[in-house]
Amino acid sequence: MNTVIQTNIQEYPLKARGKVRDIYDLGDSLLFIASDRISAFDFVLPNPIPDKGKVLTQISLFWFQHLRNVVENHVITANIQKYPAALRKYPELAGRSMIVKKAEMFPVECVARGYLSGSGWKEYQETGAVCGIALPSGLTESDALPEPIFTPATKAQTGHDINISFEETAGMTGESTARALKELTLKLYSQAAAYAKTRDIIIADTKFEFGVFEGNIILCDEALTPDSSRFWPNHDYAAGRPQKSLDKQYVRDYLEKIRWNKLPPPPELPNDVILETSRKYREIYSRLTGNEVM
């Protein structure tokens, strides 16, 4: 195991440094690098998680290929031998980077929920609905929904994910585009969830990001990773309570347990939490793909 906290590619301009990804502008394409940084409650935590960036990249590549029959994606190549010569001297890129198309991104995160958890559970308790979608009364935490729902979100200035309605999404993207995003989101989720069940995994919810490239909607960013999804072991599932997780929820639960006030500075993670988080990330990858992280 190794860690990459931040990259410094001298030959190309840094386009963006997000909570996890470093993105470089290659001219007609972008270089996406997934670091081992981890964020929770809108803060990047002080400690990296070994191999996390490799898991994010390799699991995304798996899903991009698996779901290609539904929608095209932004990947050009993740084979470092096919990178420009100037990039091949950076060994840290292997396994955690990809060169991708430059797409015009939509300003919404496209969330699919098949189970009632997280912010959806909180909203349901208050209103009986999620993102304006009325749900049956009497549901409990982690209940399976009658059918998966599309619950888009957008970012406020603070960086919090803000759930919005379909109508609000349509106001941002146009009605026909919003319908296309909804259809793609639910189709991707349903196909992925059905596959995951065969691997003893429930995908409770996940978020996708889409963009436009050469006039077509394509899947961008990451896909069905433990940063962007809730993964539960199917054999341990029971409604009415929180579930064991193979995703970032483990870190959130630790931070809630120590009663961090969610103000800066974010706390250090103890070594056992770091190692267990890394183990969970690698486990979900191997469970879903049958492979080990390179």
Steps between C-alpha positions, in 0.01 A plus 500: 500500500611856432354847516482797265376814671563756226652495155726746325506446126739763367429469129126583502290766675296399802136557405346412838587342830189364664453323829636180348598553135776700335405592142754617242425659163667307217359729232242287320444272801533490879712293737299381800706385800331353807705576810469323834343804663169437670230752581206491738244767589659731240850485649809326367628298794867518602575132439512330160354152454752260341400379152172697508572682174582175326172348614303803378666489160490125446144453620388790279674341202324171577158665507567718196562183302218302660243773433615604155189348344295766683704813429844595372752638751786746505793255514760519225763279665629393839802322353801706605697363205258687273542830686705786354871436550527784753257319733657155486780609734253537788463151652236624745254525210485124452171351617353829625465716190322520166498729200146613426298702252428866566126505556272791581372396842141531622464698827318218682597177668269224383416285801316168489358353820373147541497506879416757765823618660716806564351838415205327333407330828530829688282680246240222502473518879423872475278512193403148390670573169846513342576780253129564461422133431231380741573158647273251681453567872654272759836441334796442730870573467668293226167381358496409132292750305208376288716590199823698457457877493691784337601759760732759344718731704698814446783672683451809714782747559598312815548178305211315662294275276154654477216273392282657230183396321471378144328829413797696634732281297295565188527871570879467490541262208177518302212254520612251236856489632377449857286207382797350317720534811231337715458211260875439472551524876231245582607267220864508613404449862264210428752315285782554749284405801387179332861402428613592853233274652668206326816596694316518837498881494208742529552838334271711715559819306754661274565822311605556141628802315432556133630735236461572130770400254456547126128549551441184702443446874783294648578366848787689664702533820473175699253214498363296791798541730504474882534880503181554297286201603368307796604135483347255749573127540178333384532205736500735801220728383199568722268799476431722799861575592825638358692246290857380501674687222780447252533868415578843642216475752744320732704822532189717544381267777835531679486881483145496638609263776771739623248786476709721275322835470567510122700820532866545402742352554379147417632237740777250435385146430649229723709235329243225548232708325739580214591135448141376530380761251768390254401137555132574437578685176717217372242242607214661308717511189597134526143393581356678199772423248663180623839672470749651741600866487809548284 
